[in-house]
């Protein structure tokens, strides 16, 4: 699993999301990956700021971690992210 560094900006987060989707192998599942996959979630803190970590499974040692700013960006653009996944998962 890949870790998102806060200094990399949203571009790095999206790049890592793409790699995570590739690792989850959406072709083995008949449903849309964003509708089916429920990853374990943990909340934490980094330098006093809240973070959220999405884990592939309970034993994942390198979760996808981001803070409130990136979470707001993802929420504001979730429909575009879904369209992006639908368009590119067929390739």
Secondary structure, DSSP 8 states (H G I E B T S, - for coil): -----GGGHHHHHHHHHHHHHHHHTGGG-SS-HHHH---EEEEEEETTEEEEEEESSTT-SS-EEEEHHHHHHHHHTHHHHHHHHHHHTT-
